[in-house]
Amino acid sequence: MSERIIIVEDEADIARVLERRLTYEGYRVEVAPDGETALKLIYDDPPALVLLDLTLPDIDGLIVTEELRAAKIDVPILMLTARDAIPDKVSGLDAGADDYMTKPFNTDELLAHVRALLRRTGAEKGSETLDFADLRLDPASRLAYRGERSINLTAKEYDLLEMFMRHPNQVLTRDQIFDRIWGYDFGGESNIIEVYIRYLRSKLEKEGEARLIDTVRGVGYVLRES
């Protein structure tokens, strides 16, 4: 199951952009326009992560954070605010926020912060098994299976396959794969994605199994049943 993220943001345009982008990336998203609504949602069912605006129409984001921490709710909090003064950042982190970004922000950079927080808490690489067709991925052992056949994967092969498994039937562009698996500053060979796709296919199809990772010419790759 994909991770659930709650966006606490009273500016509708910003909330809409964040909701759209996070949903596209495979997360389940809920939006709370104020602190009271956010607290109810989080108390009822704590999410994997909270994107929390500091300035809200009812309860200040600092108070929301302090209440959650006082209630021993350890969900990671990424605080978003137009206040860029150092004391404001310090106050947010001291209140219990895990990270801090200043508006206006780049959504790609924000996604990188989200992934880092989820990795840190173990939410993104949870223990649930991912299944597609006869392919199974076990995050606990970092092994893949085609039927009963186990497949050993390198770290990068595993990360790449997990990305496909979390976005089945969705075409992933080369840029998205570079961003997620190798990072923005990757300066290696330009055909590195093709090389790793070839590695994965050779392992997944070793005993004549049907191809599951298809090439979408000029765009990228997709995990789907032919």
C-alpha positions in Angstrom: 0.0 0.0 0.0 1.3 3.5 -0.9 2.2 5.9 1.9 -0.4 8.4 3.1 0.5 12.0 3.4 -1.5 14.8 4.9 -1.1 18.4 3.5 -2.0 21.1 6.0 -2.3 24.2 3.9 -4.9 27.0 3.8 -3.8 28.4 0.4 -5.9 26.4 -2.0 -3.6 26.9 -5.0 -0.5 25.6 -3.2 -2.5 22.7 -1.7 -3.8 21.7 -5.1 -0.3 21.7 -6.7 1.1 19.6 -3.9 -1.8 17.2 -3.9 -1.5 16.7 -7.6 2.2 16.1 -7.6 2.3 13.8 -4.7 -0.6 11.8 -6.0 1.2 11.5 -9.4 4.3 10.2 -7.5 2.1 7.4 -6.0 1.3 8.7 -2.6 -2.2 8.8 -1.0 -3.0 12.4 -0.2 -5.4 14.2 2.1 -5.7 18.0 2.5 -6.5 19.8 5.7 -7.2 23.5 5.3 -6.6 24.3 9.0 -5.0 23.0 12.2 -8.1 21.6 13.8 -9.0 19.5 10.8 -5.4 18.3 10.6 -5.2 17.3 14.2 -8.5 15.3 13.9 -7.2 13.5 10.8 -3.8 12.7 12.3 -5.3 11.6 15.7 -7.8 9.3 13.9 -5.3 7.7 11.6 -1.6 8.9 11.8 -0.2 9.2 8.2 3.3 8.4 7.0 4.2 12.1 6.8 2.7 15.6 7.4 3.4 18.6 5.2 2.5 21.4 7.6 2.2 25.1 6.8 3.4 27.3 9.7 0.8 30.0 9.3 -2.8 28.7 9.5 -6.1 30.5 9.9 -6.9 28.9 13.3 -4.0 27.2 15.1 -0.4 28.1 14.4 1.7 25.3 12.9 4.0 25.4 15.8 1.1 24.6 18.2 0.0 21.8 15.9 3.5 20.3 16.1 3.8 20.7 19.8 0.4 19.0 20.4 1.3 16.1 18.2 4.6 15.6 20.0 3.0 15.9 23.4 0.6 13.2 22.4 3.6 11.0 21.5 2.6 11.0 17.8 6.0 10.6 16.0 4.8 11.1 12.4 7.5 13.0 10.5 6.6 16.7 9.9 8.0 18.8 7.1 7.2 22.4 7.9 6.4 24.8 5.0 6.5 28.5 5.6 7.1 31.9 4.0 9.1 32.9 7.0 12.8 32.5 6.2 14.3 34.0 9.3 16.7 31.7 11.2 14.7 32.1 14.5 11.5 30.9 12.8 13.3 27.8 11.5 14.8 27.1 14.9 11.4 27.5 16.5 9.9 25.0 14.1 12.5 22.4 14.7 12.5 22.9 18.4 8.8 22.4 18.4 9.3 19.0 17.0 9.4 19.4 13.2 11.8 17.1 11.3 12.5 19.3 8.4 11.8 22.9 7.1 11.3 24.4 3.7 10.7 28.0 2.8 8.1 29.2 0.3 8.3 29.5 -2.6 9.9 26.1 -3.1 10.7 23.8 -6.0 8.4 20.8 -6.0 11.2 18.4 -7.1 13.3 19.6 -4.1 10.3 19.1 -1.8 9.8 15.6 -3.1 13.5 14.8 -2.4 12.9 16.0 1.2 9.7 13.9 1.5 11.6 10.8 0.3 14.5 11.4 2.7 12.1 11.7 5.7 10.2 8.6 4.7 13.4 6.7 4.3 14.6 7.9 7.6 11.5 6.7 9.4 11.3 3.4 7.5 7.9 4.3 6.0 8.9 4.3 2.4 10.6 0.9 2.6 8.0 -0.7 4.8 7.6 -4.4 5.4 4.6 -4.9 3.1 5.1 -7.2 0.1 4.6 -5.7 -3.3 2.9 -7.9 -6.0 2.3 -7.6 -9.7 1.3 -10.5 -11.9 3.6 -13.4 -10.8 6.3 -10.9 -9.6 6.7 -10.3 -5.9 9.0 -8.0 -4.1 9.9 -8.4 -0.4 11.3 -5.1 1.1 12.3 -7.0 4.3 14.7 -9.3 2.5 15.2 -7.1 -0.7 14.5 -10.2 -2.8 12.3 -10.5 -5.8 10.3 -13.6 -6.8 8.9 -14.9 -10.1 6.5 -17.5 -8.9 8.5 -19.6 -6.4 11.9 -18.6 -8.0 13.9 -16.2 -5.8 16.0 -13.5 -7.5 19.0 -11.8 -5.9 19.2 -8.1 -6.8 21.9 -5.5 -6.4 21.0 -2.4 -4.4 20.4 -0.3 -7.5 18.5 -3.1 -9.2 16.3 -3.5 -6.2 15.6 0.3 -6.0 14.7 0.4 -9.7 12.4 -2.5 -9.5 10.7 -1.2 -6.3 10.0 2.1 -8.2 8.3 0.2 -10.9 6.4 -2.0 -8.4 5.1 1.1 -6.6 3.9 2.6 -9.9 2.4 -0.3 -11.9 1.0 0.5 -15.4 2.4 4.0 -15.2 5.0 5.1 -17.7 8.1 6.4 -15.8 10.2 8.8 -17.7 14.0 8.7 -17.8 14.1 12.0 -15.8 11.8 10.5 -13.1 14.0 7.4 -12.9 17.3 9.5 -12.7 15.8 11.7 -10.0 14.5 8.8 -7.8 17.3 6.3 -8.3 20.5 8.2 -9.0 19.7 11.8 -7.9 20.0 15.2 -9.6 23.7 15.4 -9.5 24.4 12.1 -11.2 27.1 12.5 -13.8 27.6 9.0 -15.0 27.0 7.3 -18.3 24.0 8.6 -20.2 22.8 5.0 -20.9 22.9 3.9 -17.2 19.1 3.4 -17.1 19.2 1.2 -20.2 22.0 -0.9 -18.7 20.1 -1.5 -15.4 16.8 -2.3 -17.3 18.8 -4.9 -19.2 20.2 -6.3 -15.9 16.7 -6.5 -14.5 15.1 -8.1 -17.5 17.9 -10.8 -17.7 17.2 -11.7 -14.0 13.4 -11.5 -14.2 13.2 -13.5 -17.5 16.0 -15.9 -16.8 13.7 -19.0 -17.1 11.6 -17.8 -20.0 9.1 -15.8 -18.0 7.0 -13.2 -19.8 8.4 -9.7 -20.0 6.9 -7.2 -17.5 9.1 -4.1 -18.0 8.3 -2.6 -21.4 10.1 0.2 -23.3 7.9 3.2 -24.3 10.0 4.5 -27.1 11.1 8.1 -26.6 9.5 8.4 -23.2 10.7 5.8 -20.7 9.6 2.4 -19.2 6.5 0.8 -17.8 5.7 -2.2 -15.6 2.8 -4.0 -17.3 1.5 -7.3 -18.5 1.9 -7.7 -22.2 
